[in-house]
């Protein structure tokens, strides 16, 4: 009797447990099918076993079944993300990791994935997890970065117009004087000296324009993926030169640019960070009392051998509360001050380069921004290209603009300079003399580019290919930038720096 009663209780308990289990599975199924978060199950080899509708929608597929034939590896934009995720799972961890995935339409999907590896009822290992779509957040950050870039460009516009128009006026005035005076010179030595002086002034103004355009191009390039070892000092100098007109009305600028290692970055991204920090420092100082205020820019080494940049201003400073929120993109705007995006943009750039940025500030005594950047790895030693004997050189200039060849012939009278207006003429000149001492080749030409011509030389005349110097006006495509990273040939920018041009010709 007691045994029968006990069996009945067990049966009742078993029925309750079964009902609870069914309810739990039903609840899990509901969350899987209708939840806003993505969910998935994979084999350890990356075969997709199951995804929920939310994840299928995130990836741009019409239904979960459409992903059954897709290999998980194909969804990862960066194979390193896949390796890091599966290495963590194999190590027994349950990683939470941000991933970049490829949508069905080719767009990038940013997600945060929480994963684990376990055995199912059949004893097989499966990887399961959930994902949250953070694409809007990342696009918002990109928009903030672009907003900072546009704000900085807007702040530069007035100053750049002034900086460009002043030397341009000098060029036009001096050239007009020279052109009017030339016909009546005759044997007048004094007039000849005046014309010579005017032409020298025009050349100096033109060189100043060249430098302004060179520096401004730092901020016109969207080349965040093209990082490489660069020197910090020239980027700082270029940024300070561009901002000179804005800074001089607010403070004396003191430059203390010492030795620092190369860092891995792009000139545009690093310049953008410095520009925002300098603009923020300038805006903290009211106009009209420049002699009593100071912006000090220091470059040197940090304790770990990296590059350290300090930008210190003698402005109003910040309270402890304002300092705590200084990097908040939505912090209140200072009256008459910047829009509030400079510091967040600078931090985003610096941290994206593996560095760090810290602030020190005292109300009434100014603010110091301290940037640290890790040093670039030491480059592998390269074998120098064989150089011809010194003396008169035989040069080939390949450029679709005939004026370039004429200008180089005038600038290098001690050498024999041959011009080619394109690849066809260049091939003929090379066939006639494959022992040319140097080839100055434009990168961006119609029909056959400088890159394509270089590839032909590599195949047929490898020694000559190593004696190519690329010349460019700076209109680099992503493909050309990738090519230049892969070769060791020098690049000479237009308008030409005469000293560097002659050094390249003499040294190769």
N, C-alpha and C positions, 0 to 999 in steps of 0.2 A: 504493500500500500504506500509506504513512504517512498519506495523506489519509483513507483508510478508518478507520485506527486512531484518528486525531484526532476524526473524526466520532462514533465510538463512545464516546469519552471525554466528548464534549460531550453526547451523548444520555444517558449515565449521570448526568452532573452535573445535566442538566435534570430527569431523573426524580427525583433526590434533592431538588432544590429544590422540585419540585412536591409531593413527599411532605411536606416540611417545611412548605410553605405550607398544605397540607390540614390537617396536624396543628395548625398555628397557628390556622387558622380554626375548627377543631373545638374547640380550647381556649377561644378567644374566645366561641364560641357557648355552650359549657358555662358559662363565667363569666356570660354575659349571661342565660342561662335559669335558672341555679341559684344565682347569687351573692346574698349578703345585701344588698348595696348596690343601690340603684335605679339604672337606666340609661334613657336616652331619646335619641331623635333627633327634631328638629323642623325645619321650614322656617324661614327668617329671618322670615317673616310670622306664625309662631306656630302653624302647623298641625302636629299630632302625627303623625309618621311611624311611630314605633315606641317602645314601652316594654317593659321586661322585667317578669316576674311580680312581682319584689320591689317595684318602683315601683307597680305596680297595687295590690298589697296595702296599701302605705303609704297610698295615696289612697282606700282603701276600695272598690275595684272588684273584681269577681269574676275578671276575666281581662283581659289586655292589650288584647284586641280591643274591650273596652267603652269604651276611651279614644279609639278611632279617630274618633269623632264629636264629641269634646270639643275645643274650641279652647283652646290653652294659656293664653290671656289670662284665661279664666274660672277658672283654677286659682289665680291670684294674688289674695291677699286685699288687698294694697296695690299699686295701679298703679305707685307710685313704685319698688317693688322690680323690677317688670318693666322699667321704663324704664332703671333703673340697670344691670341685667344686659345688656340688648341694646345699650345705648350703649357698654358696655365691650367687647362682642364686635365691634361695628362699628369701634371704635377699634383693633382688632387685638390686644386683650388676651385672656387666658384667665382670667376672674375666678373667684375662690372666694368665694362670697357666701352669707350666711344668708338664707333666704326663708321667708315664711309662706304656706302653700298651703291651699286649701280642699278638704277631703275630701268624698267623695260624700255623707256624712251631715251635712255642714255644719260639722263640727268643724275646728279649726285644726291643721295639720300643720307643725311646724317642721323644716326641713331645711337642711343645708349642701350647696350645689351647686358642683361644679367643672365648668366648661363651656369649650368651644372652638368656633370656627367654621372649617369646612374645605370643600373641594370634593370631591364624590364622583367615581366613575369617569366619570360622564356630564358632569362639569364643573359640576354644580349645587352652590350653597352649601347646606350643612346645618349645623345647630347640634346638637352632641352633648355629653353629659355624664353625670356620675354624681352621685347624691345620697345623703347619709347622714341617717337619721332622728334628730333630736336633741330630739324632743318630750318624752321622759322627762326629759332634762336640764333643759329649760326649765320643765317642770312642777315639777321638784324645786326649782328656784330660786324659783318662785312659792310653793311650800310653805314654803320657808325664810322668805320674806317674811311669809307669813301666820303662821308660827310666832313670828316676832319680834313681829308685831302682837299675837298672843294673849299672849305673855310680857309685853309691855308693859302690856296691859290688866290682866293679873293683878296686876302690880306696882302698878298704880294703884288697884285695887279698894278696898283698906283705906283708903288716903288719901282717896279720893273719898267713901267712906261717912262718914268723919269730917268732911270738909269740908261735906257736905250736911246731916248730922244736926245739926251745931252751929247753923247759922243757922235750921234748921227748928225746933229747940227754942226759939230766941229768938222766932220768929214766933208759935208756939203759946202760949208763956207770956205774951207781951205782948198778944196778942189776947184771951186768956182774962181777963187783968186788966182790959182795956178793957171787955169785955162785962159783966163783973161790976160794974164801977164806974159805968158809964153811967147805970143807973136811979136811983142815989142821988146823982147830982151836984147837982141843983138849982142853987142860985146859988153853990156853993162854987168860988171861982176857983182855989184851990190844987189841989183835986181835978181840976179841968178841965185845969190845966197838967200834972199827973201823967199823966192819960189821953192828953193830946196827946203828951207825951214817949214814952209807951209805944208809941203808934201810929207815931211817927217811927222808933223803934228797930225795930219790926216791918217797916216799909218798907225800912229799910237792910238788914235780914237777908234780905228777899225779893229785893232787888236783888243781894245777894251770891250767892244761890241762882241767880238768872238768869245771872249771869256764869259760875258754875261749869258750869251746863248748856251754855251757849254754847261754852265752851272744850272741854268734853268731847266735844261733837259733832264737833269737828275729827277725832277718832280713830274716830268711828263711821261715817264716810263712806268707801265704796269707790268713789272717783270718779277713778281714775287717768287716764281718758281725757279729763277735762274741764279741761285745763290752761289757764291764762290768766295775765295779769300780776297778781301779788300782791305786797304789801309783806312783807318778811321780819320786820321788827320786831314787828308784832302777833302773828305766829305764835310767835316766840320768847317773847314775854310770856305768851301763853296757855299754852304748854308749861310754862314756869317756874311759873306760878300753879297748874297742875294737880299739879305735882310738889312743891309747897312743903312738904307734910307729910312726904314722903320725904327731902327734902334737908336740912331744918332740923335733923334729929337727927345729921347727919354733918358739915356744914360751913356756914360763912357763905356766902351767895350774893351775889356782887357783879355788878351789871348795868351794863355800859357800852355802851349801845345808841345808837350814833351814826347818821348819815345813811348810807343805802345805796339803791341803785337797786331798782326793782321787778324781779322775776325771773319767768320762765315756769314755773309749777308749779301744784300743787293744795295747798290748805291742809292737807289730810289727809296727803298724802305727805311734805310738808316737815316738818310737825309730827311725823310718825312718825320721821323721821331724827333730829330734834333730841331727841325723847323718848328714843330708844335711846342717843344719845351722852351725854345727861345721866344716864340711869340707870347707864350704864357708869362714868361719872365718880364717881357717888355710891357705887357698890358697891366702888370702889377705896379708899374711906375707911372705916375701921371706925366704928361708932357710939360715942357717948359722949364725944367730945372736939370738939364742933362749933366751939367758940370758937377752937380752934387750927388749924382746917383751913378751906380756902377752895375754892370753885368759882367761877371768874370767867368770865362770859359776855360776849363782846365782839362788837359788830356794827359794820362799817365798810366802806370801799372797799378793793379790792385794786388792784394796779398797773395792771390792764387796765380799770379802771372798773366791774368787777363787784362783787357783794356778797361780803363775807368775814365768816364767823362763826368765832370761836375759843371753844372750851370747854376751859378749863384747870383741872385739879384738883391738889391738893397731896397726892395719895394715894401709894400704894406705888410707882408707876411700873412700868416693864417692863424686863427685860433685853434686850440686842440680839437674842437668839434669839427671845424672846417677841414683840418688836416686829415681827420679820420675818414672823411667822405671825399677827399680830393680826387680820387680816381673814379668816383661815381659819375657816369655820363649824364645823370639827371640832377646833379648838384645845382643849387641855385646860382644863377648868373650874378657875378659881381657887377655892381653899378659901373657902367662905362667900360667894363672889362670884356674878356673873351666870351665866346658862346658856350664855353664849358666842355668842349670836346678835346682840347689839346692834350691834357694829361691822360685821359683814358686811351686816346689813340696812341700816344707815345708808349704807354705801358703795353698795349696790345702788340705793337710792333716789336718792342724790346723782348718781351717774353716769348714771342714767336721765334725770335732768333736765339733762344736759349739763355737769355740774359735776365737781369733783374733791374728794377728801378725803385729807389727809395727817396722819400722827401724828409727834409728837416726844415722847420719854420718857426719863427718867433714873431708874434705880432709887433709891428713897428720896426722890425730889424731885417726883414727879408726872408727869402726861401732859397734852399739849395736842393736841386734835383741831382741825384747821384746814380749814374747808369753804369752797370757792370756787364761786360760781354766776354764770354769765354774765348780763348785764343783759337785761331784756326789750326788744324793739324799741320805739322811740318810737311812741306811738299817733298815728293820723292825726287832724288837728283836726276837731272836730265842730261843726256849727252849733247854738247853743243853742236850745232850744224856746222859742217865744214865751211870755212870762209875763204873767199878768193884773196889773192895777194892785194895789198893796198896799192892805190894808184888810181889812174883813170878807169872809171867803170863804164860798162855798156848796159844801159837800163832800158827796159820796156815798160811803158805806161799804157795800161789798158783801161780806158774809160770812154763811155758813150758821149761824154761832154768834151768836144775838141779843145775848149779853152783850158781844161785841166792839163792836158799834155803841153800846150804852149806855155802855161805858167811854170810848169816844172822844168821845161827846157831853159827858161829865163833864170829860174832860181838855182839851177845846177849847171852853170856854164862850163865847169871843169870836167863834166862827164858827158858821154855820148848818150843822148836821150832819144829813143824811138817811140812814136805814138801809134796806138792801135785803137780804133773807134769801137771795137767789139771783138767777140771771140774769133770770128773768121779771120780778121786781120792779125790777131794775136797768134793764131795757129801758124799762119804763113811766116810771121817773124820768127817764131820759135823753131820752125822747121829749117829756116835759113841759118839760124844761129842757136843751137840748143845749149850753148855754153854761156848764155847771158849771165851777167853778174847779179842782176836783181830784176824782179818783176814787181811793179807797183800796180795792183789790180783792184778795180772797183768791185765791191761786193754785190751791189744791186744794179744789174744791167738788164735791159730787155732781151728777149730771146734766149740767150745763154748767160747765166749769172756767173759771178766770180767764183762761187762755190763749185758750180759744174765744171768750169774751166780748170780749177784747182784739182778736181777729181781726175780729169783727163791727164794732167801733168803727173799726178801720183802714179798713174798706171804706166805712162810712157817715159817720163823723165823724173823719177823720184828725187834725184839730187836737186833738180831745178825747182821742184815743188817746195822744197825746204827754204828756197831763197825768195819766196813770195812774201811781199808786204801788202796786206789788204788796206785799201783806202775806202772811206765811207763818209757820207753825210750824216750818219747816225740813224737811218731809217731801217732798224733791224726788225725782221720778222722772228717769231719764235724758233723757226727752223734755222735761221742764220745764227741766232744766239747759241743754239745747241751746237752748231758746227764750230763756232769760235771757241766754245769751252773744250772741244775735243782736240783742237790743233794748238800748236805752240807758236805759230806764225804771229808776228806783231801786227797791230792795227793802227793806222794813221788816220786821224779824223780831219775832215775839212771844216773850216779853212785850216791850212797846214801850219803847224808850229815849225818854223824854219829851222830852229836849232835841232829839234828832234828828227826832222826830215834828213838833215845833213848827217846827223849822228848815225841814223839807220843805214844810210847809204855808205858811209865810211866804215861802219863796223861789220858789214856783211860781205 
